[in-house]
Amino acid sequence: MKKIFMYLIVPAWVAILLTSCVKERIYDNRSHWLSQERGDVVYSSNACGYYAVETMYGYTIIRNLDGLRTYEGDVLYGNFGSGGNRDFYNHTADVVTRGNVMEYDLTYNEALDALDYYCPVSRANGFRMMQSATSQSKIKRTTALVKP
């Protein structure tokens, strides 16, 4: 009976020890984040998990993936120029948040249409998106061709 009890205790302790180890992501490299593209959050709503970010290339629609709330006026740093899941540094809240870039390099009116599509609940409330003085004069993003 003691052997059976001992053979059950040792694997249980090993299992507890191995499952309690968690890889922690430490983002203390602010110089890396601050060298990325900057964007200002111009639309965020409790009713919808999407927010709009204005960059110097246009507007980007991002779906929030980690549940951290992003507010209008927050300053984000990261890669806003292509679609997909990625991390963004919220400089205002000093946290790293995860999001999925749904659409990028949009004009103001295209961003409003995209928010209408992704957040139909917000449309009923008559949402408004902040518009900066430079919202109509955005730089075109250029991509260099890669030679095979």
C-alpha positions as CSV (number, residue, x, y, z in Angstrom):
1,M,0.0,0.0,0.0
2,K,2.9,2.4,0.8
3,K,4.5,1.7,-2.6
4,I,1.3,2.4,-4.5
5,F,0.8,5.6,-2.5
6,M,4.5,6.6,-3.1
7,Y,4.2,5.8,-6.8
8,L,1.1,8.1,-7.1
9,I,2.6,11.0,-5.1
10,V,5.8,11.4,-7.0
11,P,4.2,11.7,-10.5
12,A,1.6,14.1,-9.0
13,W,4.3,16.4,-7.7
14,V,6.2,16.2,-11.0
15,A,3.0,17.0,-12.9
16,I,2.3,20.0,-10.6
17,L,5.9,21.2,-11.0
18,L,5.9,21.0,-14.8
19,T,2.4,22.5,-15.3
20,S,3.1,25.4,-13.0
21,C,6.0,26.7,-15.1
22,V,4.8,29.4,-17.5
23,K,6.7,31.3,-20.1
24,E,6.4,34.9,-19.3
25,R,6.8,37.5,-22.0
26,I,8.8,40.4,-20.8
27,Y,8.6,43.6,-22.9
28,D,11.0,45.9,-21.3
29,N,12.6,46.8,-24.6
30,R,10.9,50.2,-25.1
31,S,13.5,51.4,-27.6
32,H,12.4,48.6,-29.9
33,W,8.8,49.5,-29.6
34,L,9.4,53.3,-30.0
35,S,11.3,52.7,-33.3
36,Q,8.1,51.1,-34.8
37,E,5.3,52.9,-36.6
38,R,3.2,55.2,-34.4
39,G,-0.6,55.2,-34.4
40,D,-3.3,57.1,-32.5
41,V,-6.5,55.3,-31.5
42,V,-9.3,57.3,-33.0
43,Y,-12.2,54.9,-32.4
44,S,-12.8,52.4,-29.6
45,S,-16.1,51.1,-28.3
46,N,-17.3,48.8,-25.5
47,A,-20.0,47.4,-27.8
48,C,-17.5,46.0,-30.3
49,G,-14.1,44.4,-30.1
50,Y,-12.6,46.5,-32.9
51,Y,-10.7,49.8,-32.8
52,A,-9.4,52.2,-35.4
53,V,-5.9,53.6,-35.4
54,E,-4.7,56.5,-37.5
55,T,-1.1,56.3,-38.8
56,M,0.7,58.6,-41.2
57,Y,-0.3,56.1,-44.0
58,G,-4.0,56.0,-43.3
59,Y,-6.4,54.2,-40.9
60,T,-6.0,50.7,-39.6
61,I,-8.8,48.5,-38.3
62,I,-7.7,46.2,-35.5
63,R,-9.6,43.4,-33.7
64,N,-8.7,43.2,-30.0
65,L,-7.4,39.6,-29.2
66,D,-6.4,39.8,-25.5
67,G,-9.2,41.6,-23.8
68,L,-7.1,44.6,-22.8
69,R,-9.2,47.8,-23.4
70,T,-7.8,50.3,-25.8
71,Y,-9.2,53.8,-25.4
72,E,-9.6,56.7,-27.9
73,G,-6.5,58.9,-27.7
74,D,-4.1,56.1,-26.8
75,V,-0.8,56.0,-28.6
76,L,0.2,52.7,-30.1
77,Y,3.5,51.5,-31.6
78,G,3.8,48.5,-33.9
79,N,3.5,47.2,-37.4
80,F,0.3,48.6,-38.9
81,G,1.2,48.0,-42.5
82,S,0.1,44.4,-43.1
83,G,-2.7,42.0,-42.0
84,G,-2.4,39.4,-39.3
85,N,-2.0,38.8,-35.6
86,R,0.7,40.8,-33.8
87,D,1.6,42.7,-30.7
88,F,1.3,46.4,-30.2
89,Y,2.8,48.6,-27.5
90,N,0.3,50.9,-25.9
91,H,2.5,53.7,-24.8
92,T,-0.3,55.5,-23.0
93,A,-1.1,52.5,-20.7
94,D,2.5,51.1,-20.8
95,V,1.3,47.6,-21.8
96,V,1.7,45.3,-24.7
97,T,-1.6,44.3,-26.3
98,R,-2.3,41.7,-29.0
99,G,-4.5,42.4,-32.0
100,N,-5.4,41.2,-35.5
101,V,-5.0,43.8,-38.2
102,M,-8.1,43.4,-40.4
103,E,-7.6,46.3,-42.8
104,Y,-4.9,48.9,-43.2
105,D,-4.0,52.0,-45.1
106,L,-7.6,53.1,-45.4
107,T,-8.9,56.6,-46.1
108,Y,-11.2,58.2,-43.5
109,N,-14.4,57.2,-45.4
110,E,-13.1,53.7,-46.0
111,A,-12.4,53.3,-42.3
112,L,-15.9,54.5,-41.5
113,D,-17.3,51.9,-43.9
114,A,-15.1,49.1,-42.4
115,L,-16.2,50.0,-38.9
116,D,-19.8,49.9,-40.1
117,Y,-19.1,46.4,-41.4
118,Y,-17.2,45.1,-38.3
119,C,-19.3,46.9,-35.7
120,P,-23.0,46.9,-36.7
121,V,-24.0,47.5,-33.1
122,S,-22.1,50.8,-33.0
123,R,-23.8,52.0,-36.2
124,A,-27.2,52.0,-34.4
125,N,-25.7,54.3,-31.7
126,G,-24.5,56.8,-34.3
127,F,-20.8,56.4,-33.7
128,R,-18.2,59.0,-34.7
129,M,-14.6,58.6,-35.4
130,M,-12.1,61.3,-34.4
131,Q,-10.6,63.0,-37.4
132,S,-7.2,64.8,-37.3
133,A,-6.1,67.8,-39.3
134,T,-4.0,65.4,-41.5
135,S,-6.6,62.8,-42.1
136,Q,-7.0,63.7,-45.8
137,S,-3.3,64.0,-46.6
138,K,-1.8,60.5,-46.0
139,I,1.5,59.2,-47.4
140,K,1.3,56.2,-49.7
141,R,3.0,53.1,-48.4
142,T,5.6,51.8,-50.8
143,T,6.9,48.3,-50.9
144,A,10.1,47.3,-52.5
145,L,10.1,44.4,-55.0
146,V,12.1,41.4,-53.9
147,K,14.2,39.8,-56.5
148,P,14.0,36.0,-56.7
